[in-house]
Amino acid sequence: MDLHSFEEADLYFEAPLAPEVMALLNQAADAYSRGQAEPYLIKARFMAPQNLMVLVALYRFYYYQHRYTEALEVAGTALEVSGKMFGFDLGWRRMTLEHLSYGMVESFGMVRFYLLALKGSGYLCLRLGELEEGIERLEKVVALDSPDRLGARSLLEVAYNQKGIYSLDQRMSA
């Protein structure tokens, strides 16, 4: 499967959004430089808690503010929401290639989003010093994306180096 292909893929930002929620996202964008975006984003999440555009906006806000704990919580919600959108709600640890294949039939764009959210959450775990948790998440992405279309392998290598494991092959043979 080619996770770079976007032909006929439904993308998270194409989902309909109520005008009042879109207005809040626009207000947040306008208020960002003044440090006043968060209340608008929180209200947008309250009004549309399952909308991925809202979740991505809030995730990015927390990420760029270096508020990684909050960003990780939002990433977890995005995983749950996007998984449900392609028929998977068992939690990322139970994701298999079979689930992924079924999901690709349902919604290629959501599968790709899901894997990117999992990669992002793994990175956040690493930033928070939760090495084992971050490694576990990144290993899952690498296992599901063996051609490394999403670029998780290099992050995993960095995490392994921090643990004194110097290659993916060394880790897998242990």
Contacts in CASP RR format, 6 or more apart in sequence:
PFRMAT RR
TARGET T0000
AUTHOR 0000-0000-0000
METHOD contacts of the structure
MODEL  1
MDLHSFEEADLYFEAPLAPEVMALLNQAADAYSRGQAEPYLIKARFMAPQ
NLMVLVALYRFYYYQHRYTEALEVAGTALEVSGKMFGFDLGWRRMTLEHL
SYGMVESFGMVRFYLLALKGSGYLCLRLGELEEGIERLEKVVALDSPDRL
GARSLLEVAYNQKGIYSLDQRMSA
1 100 0 8 1.000
1 101 0 8 1.000
1 104 0 8 1.000
2 147 0 8 1.000
2 149 0 8 1.000
3 111 0 8 1.000
3 112 0 8 1.000
3 115 0 8 1.000
3 145 0 8 1.000
3 147 0 8 1.000
3 149 0 8 1.000
3 150 0 8 1.000
4 149 0 8 1.000
5 108 0 8 1.000
6 109 0 8 1.000
8 108 0 8 1.000
9 107 0 8 1.000
9 108 0 8 1.000
9 109 0 8 1.000
9 112 0 8 1.000
10 107 0 8 1.000
10 108 0 8 1.000
10 109 0 8 1.000
10 110 0 8 1.000
11 109 0 8 1.000
11 113 0 8 1.000
12 52 0 8 1.000
12 53 0 8 1.000
12 56 0 8 1.000
12 82 0 8 1.000
12 109 0 8 1.000
12 110 0 8 1.000
12 113 0 8 1.000
13 52 0 8 1.000
13 53 0 8 1.000
13 56 0 8 1.000
15 51 0 8 1.000
15 52 0 8 1.000
15 53 0 8 1.000
17 25 0 8 1.000
17 48 0 8 1.000
17 51 0 8 1.000
17 53 0 8 1.000
17 54 0 8 1.000
18 47 0 8 1.000
18 48 0 8 1.000
20 47 0 8 1.000
21 44 0 8 1.000
21 47 0 8 1.000
21 48 0 8 1.000
21 51 0 8 1.000
21 54 0 8 1.000
24 40 0 8 1.000
24 41 0 8 1.000
24 43 0 8 1.000
24 44 0 8 1.000
24 47 0 8 1.000
25 40 0 8 1.000
25 41 0 8 1.000
25 44 0 8 1.000
25 53 0 8 1.000
25 54 0 8 1.000
25 57 0 8 1.000
27 40 0 8 1.000
28 37 0 8 1.000
28 38 0 8 1.000
28 40 0 8 1.000
28 41 0 8 1.000
28 44 0 8 1.000
28 57 0 8 1.000
28 61 0 8 1.000
29 37 0 8 1.000
31 37 0 8 1.000
31 40 0 8 1.000
32 61 0 8 1.000
37 61 0 8 1.000
38 61 0 8 1.000
41 54 0 8 1.000
41 57 0 8 1.000
41 58 0 8 1.000
41 61 0 8 1.000
42 58 0 8 1.000
44 54 0 8 1.000
44 57 0 8 1.000
44 58 0 8 1.000
45 54 0 8 1.000
45 55 0 8 1.000
45 58 0 8 1.000
48 54 0 8 1.000
49 77 0 8 1.000
50 81 0 8 1.000
52 78 0 8 1.000
52 81 0 8 1.000
52 82 0 8 1.000
52 113 0 8 1.000
55 74 0 8 1.000
55 77 0 8 1.000
55 78 0 8 1.000
55 81 0 8 1.000
56 78 0 8 1.000
58 74 0 8 1.000
59 71 0 8 1.000
59 74 0 8 1.000
59 75 0 8 1.000
59 78 0 8 1.000
62 68 0 8 1.000
62 70 0 8 1.000
62 71 0 8 1.000
62 74 0 8 1.000
63 71 0 8 1.000
63 124 0 8 1.000
68 124 0 8 1.000
68 127 0 8 1.000
68 128 0 8 1.000
69 128 0 8 1.000
71 124 0 8 1.000
72 121 0 8 1.000
72 124 0 8 1.000
72 125 0 8 1.000
72 128 0 8 1.000
75 117 0 8 1.000
75 120 0 8 1.000
75 121 0 8 1.000
75 124 0 8 1.000
76 117 0 8 1.000
76 121 0 8 1.000
78 113 0 8 1.000
78 117 0 8 1.000
79 91 0 8 1.000
79 92 0 8 1.000
79 114 0 8 1.000
79 117 0 8 1.000
79 118 0 8 1.000
79 121 0 8 1.000
80 89 0 8 1.000
80 91 0 8 1.000
82 110 0 8 1.000
82 113 0 8 1.000
82 114 0 8 1.000
82 117 0 8 1.000
83 89 0 8 1.000
83 110 0 8 1.000
83 114 0 8 1.000
85 106 0 8 1.000
85 107 0 8 1.000
85 110 0 8 1.000
86 102 0 8 1.000
86 103 0 8 1.000
86 104 0 8 1.000
86 106 0 8 1.000
86 107 0 8 1.000
86 110 0 8 1.000
86 111 0 8 1.000
86 114 0 8 1.000
87 102 0 8 1.000
87 103 0 8 1.000
87 106 0 8 1.000
88 95 0 8 1.000
88 99 0 8 1.000
88 102 0 8 1.000
88 103 0 8 1.000
88 114 0 8 1.000
90 99 0 8 1.000
92 118 0 8 1.000
92 137 0 8 1.000
92 140 0 8 1.000
93 136 0 8 1.000
93 140 0 8 1.000
95 140 0 8 1.000
95 144 0 8 1.000
97 144 0 8 1.000
100 111 0 8 1.000
100 144 0 8 1.000
103 110 0 8 1.000
103 111 0 8 1.000
104 111 0 8 1.000
112 150 0 8 1.000
115 141 0 8 1.000
115 144 0 8 1.000
115 145 0 8 1.000
115 150 0 8 1.000
116 150 0 8 1.000
118 137 0 8 1.000
118 140 0 8 1.000
118 141 0 8 1.000
119 137 0 8 1.000
119 138 0 8 1.000
119 141 0 8 1.000
119 150 0 8 1.000
119 151 0 8 1.000
119 152 0 8 1.000
119 155 0 8 1.000
120 137 0 8 1.000
121 134 0 8 1.000
121 137 0 8 1.000
122 133 0 8 1.000
122 134 0 8 1.000
122 137 0 8 1.000
122 138 0 8 1.000
122 155 0 8 1.000
123 134 0 8 1.000
123 138 0 8 1.000
123 155 0 8 1.000
125 131 0 8 1.000
125 133 0 8 1.000
125 134 0 8 1.000
125 137 0 8 1.000
126 134 0 8 1.000
126 135 0 8 1.000
126 155 0 8 1.000
126 158 0 8 1.000
126 159 0 8 1.000
126 162 0 8 1.000
131 159 0 8 1.000
131 162 0 8 1.000
131 163 0 8 1.000
134 159 0 8 1.000
135 156 0 8 1.000
135 159 0 8 1.000
135 160 0 8 1.000
135 163 0 8 1.000
138 152 0 8 1.000
138 155 0 8 1.000
138 156 0 8 1.000
138 159 0 8 1.000
139 156 0 8 1.000
141 150 0 8 1.000
141 152 0 8 1.000
142 148 0 8 1.000
142 152 0 8 1.000
142 153 0 8 1.000
142 156 0 8 1.000
142 168 0 8 1.000
145 151 0 8 1.000
145 152 0 8 1.000
153 168 0 8 1.000
156 168 0 8 1.000
157 167 0 8 1.000
157 168 0 8 1.000
160 166 0 8 1.000
160 167 0 8 1.000
160 168 0 8 1.000
160 170 0 8 1.000
160 171 0 8 1.000
165 171 0 8 1.000
165 174 0 8 1.000
END
